[in-house]
Amino acid sequence: MRFKRKSVVITGGTKGLGKAMAKAFLDEGASVAVNGRNKDAIAKFQEEFKDKPILAFNTDVTDYEGMEDMASRVIGAWGKIDILINNAGIVNPLVPSEKMKKEDFDRTIDVNLKGAFYAAQIFGRRMIENKSGRIINIASQVALFGEKGFLPYALSKGALPVMTRELSYEWSKYGVTACCIAPGFMKGGMNEGLLRKEIFVDYLSKRTPIGRMGSVDELVACVLFLSSPEAQYINGETITIDGGMTGYTQEPLLDFITKGK
Ligand SMILES: NC(=O)c1ccc[n+]([C@@H]2O[C@H](COP(=O)([O-])OP(=O)(O)OC[C@H]3O[C@@H](n4cnc5c(N)ncnc54)[C@H](OP(=O)(O)O)[C@@H]3O)[C@@H](O)[C@H]2O)c1
């Protein structure tokens, strides 16, 4: 029960990776509040965890007033917010940048970047008042080295390590620290549809030195560790969890040269 009496907010915790994080925090004794846009997903979440200390809100992270209201309700219910997992996110339609629609660019930046800042500020203020808090921002490995077709996603996620460092500089004196996680391609969440295609799984596995995609459990374990007191001194840092994919070249220069001989 590592998180007994802890109050945790997970944006976009109604499904995918966020929901897996919610389950893990609940199993470790925490109270967990989530939000999302899809009412069916919220109802499913409420049904699945009906015997647990949960709150679920139909709130878009881009709706500042709505997020303020969510924070007030969480404080009203549990008195404090110990941990914020800034997890809500979307991927833009994968097209070359010259074909990217303005509305897709804007929406991706709004949700992934502005939404993450709004949540950090809104929940962070409550943490500052309480002189204690931990913020974990969920970026992406795509943010660190780019990927064709992902420009707004990479831009928005690329800003999160920067935001994490800024927040740690400003808020550590109030007892509020921040970390960021950059996951590679995990076997769950927004990849769910693609996972049914073996060719996709094979392709991504081969692009990873470790030879496979990451499991949701591996990501959740990292989130819980970084949220725990044991990780308190890790502050302002971005942890990549991608099996070594970042910067990895499938055919290294040495192999190419050796083949040519
Ligand atoms: N899966 C991966 O391999 C992977 C890799 C790297 C990074 N990530 C990041 O991990 C996070 C979770 O991704 P996932 O794979 O679990 O995706 P997912 O299954 O699509 O879940 C995304 C969650 O965010 C919520 N959400 C989306 N837009 C929102 C908005 N405007 N306001 C409030 N909630 C919103 C969704 O609920 P509604 O749709 O109902 O709003 C859902 O609960 C994302 O930030 C993603 O970029 C994922």
The ligand as an SDF file (V2000), in Angstrom:
LIG
                    3D

 48 52  0  0  0  0  0  0  0  0999 V2000
    0.3570    4.3160  -26.0720 N   0  0  0  0  0  0  0  0  0  0  0  0
    1.6130    4.6490  -26.3060 C   0  0  0  0  0  0  0  0  0  0  0  0
    2.3920    3.8560  -26.8360 O   0  0  0  0  0  0  0  0  0  0  0  0
    2.1210    6.0040  -25.9140 C   0  0  0  0  0  0  0  0  0  0  0  0
    3.4590    6.3020  -26.1850 C   0  0  0  0  0  0  0  0  0  0  0  0
    3.9690    7.5390  -25.8220 C   0  0  0  0  0  0  0  0  0  0  0  0
    3.1750    8.4570  -25.1720 C   0  0  0  0  0  0  0  0  0  0  0  0
    1.8800    8.1590  -24.9230 N   0  0  0  0  0  0  0  0  0  0  0  0
    1.0710    9.1650  -24.2370 C   0  0  0  0  0  0  0  0  0  0  0  0
    0.4040    8.5760  -23.1500 O   0  0  0  0  0  0  0  0  0  0  0  0
   -0.8160    9.2630  -22.9050 C   0  0  0  0  0  0  0  0  0  0  0  0
   -1.9600    8.2590  -22.8510 C   0  0  0  0  0  0  0  0  0  0  0  0
   -2.0620    7.6620  -24.1310 O   0  0  0  0  0  0  0  0  0  0  0  0
   -2.8760    6.3230  -24.4120 P   0  0  0  0  0  0  0  0  0  0  0  0
   -2.0190    5.4980  -25.2850 O   0  0  0  0  0  0  0  0  0  0  0  0
   -3.4200    5.7620  -23.1630 O   0  0  0  0  0  0  0  0  0  0  0  0
   -4.0440    6.9310  -25.3290 O   0  0  0  0  0  0  0  0  0  0  0  0
   -5.6270    6.6810  -25.2880 P   0  0  0  0  0  0  0  0  0  0  0  0
   -5.9230    5.2460  -25.0320 O   0  0  0  0  0  0  0  0  0  0  0  0
   -6.1400    7.3230  -26.5200 O   0  0  0  0  0  0  0  0  0  0  0  0
   -6.0660    7.4960  -24.0010 O   0  0  0  0  0  0  0  0  0  0  0  0
   -6.0010    8.9000  -23.9910 C   0  0  0  0  0  0  0  0  0  0  0  0
   -6.7920    9.4110  -22.8060 C   0  0  0  0  0  0  0  0  0  0  0  0
   -6.7820   10.8550  -22.8570 O   0  0  0  0  0  0  0  0  0  0  0  0
   -8.1240   11.3110  -22.8590 C   0  0  0  0  0  0  0  0  0  0  0  0
   -8.2180   12.5680  -23.5990 N   0  0  0  0  0  0  0  0  0  0  0  0
   -7.8780   12.8180  -24.8840 C   0  0  0  0  0  0  0  0  0  0  0  0
   -8.1170   14.0980  -25.1920 N   0  0  0  0  0  0  0  0  0  0  0  0
   -8.6120   14.6650  -24.0650 C   0  0  0  0  0  0  0  0  0  0  0  0
   -9.0620   15.9700  -23.7480 C   0  0  0  0  0  0  0  0  0  0  0  0
   -9.0520   16.9520  -24.6510 N   0  0  0  0  0  0  0  0  0  0  0  0
   -9.5090   16.1980  -22.4960 N   0  0  0  0  0  0  0  0  0  0  0  0
   -9.5420   15.2160  -21.5700 C   0  0  0  0  0  0  0  0  0  0  0  0
   -9.1250   13.9680  -21.8180 N   0  0  0  0  0  0  0  0  0  0  0  0
   -8.6820   13.7080  -23.0530 C   0  0  0  0  0  0  0  0  0  0  0  0
   -8.9320   10.1790  -23.4830 C   0  0  0  0  0  0  0  0  0  0  0  0
  -10.3040   10.2180  -23.1550 O   0  0  0  0  0  0  0  0  0  0  0  0
  -11.4030   10.8570  -24.1550 P   0  0  0  0  0  0  0  0  0  0  0  0
  -11.0060   10.4520  -25.5420 O   0  0  0  0  0  0  0  0  0  0  0  0
  -12.6850   10.2840  -23.6990 O   0  0  0  0  0  0  0  0  0  0  0  0
  -11.3150   12.3140  -23.9440 O   0  0  0  0  0  0  0  0  0  0  0  0
   -8.2430    8.9790  -22.8430 C   0  0  0  0  0  0  0  0  0  0  0  0
   -8.7220    8.7730  -21.5470 O   0  0  0  0  0  0  0  0  0  0  0  0
   -0.9570   10.2860  -24.0370 C   0  0  0  0  0  0  0  0  0  0  0  0
   -0.5380   11.5460  -23.5840 O   0  0  0  0  0  0  0  0  0  0  0  0
   -0.0120    9.7720  -25.0980 C   0  0  0  0  0  0  0  0  0  0  0  0
    0.4670   10.7790  -25.9320 O   0  0  0  0  0  0  0  0  0  0  0  0
    1.3260    6.9650  -25.2970 C   0  0  0  0  0  0  0  0  0  0  0  0
  1  2  1  0
  2  3  2  0
  2  4  1  0
  4  5  1  0
  4 48  2  0
  5  6  2  0
  6  7  1  0
  7  8  2  0
  8  9  1  0
  8 48  1  0
  9 10  1  0
  9 46  1  0
 10 11  1  0
 11 12  1  0
 11 44  1  0
 12 13  1  0
 13 14  1  0
 14 15  2  0
 14 16  1  0
 14 17  1  0
 17 18  1  0
 18 19  2  0
 18 20  1  0
 18 21  1  0
 21 22  1  0
 22 23  1  0
 23 24  1  0
 23 42  1  0
 24 25  1  0
 25 26  1  0
 25 36  1  0
 26 27  1  0
 26 35  1  0
 27 28  2  0
 28 29  1  0
 29 30  1  0
 29 35  2  0
 30 31  1  0
 30 32  2  0
 32 33  1  0
 33 34  2  0
 34 35  1  0
 36 37  1  0
 36 42  1  0
 37 38  1  0
 38 39  2  0
 38 40  1  0
 38 41  1  0
 42 43  1  0
 44 45  1  0
 44 46  1  0
 46 47  1  0
M  CHG  2   8   1  16  -1
M  END
$$$$
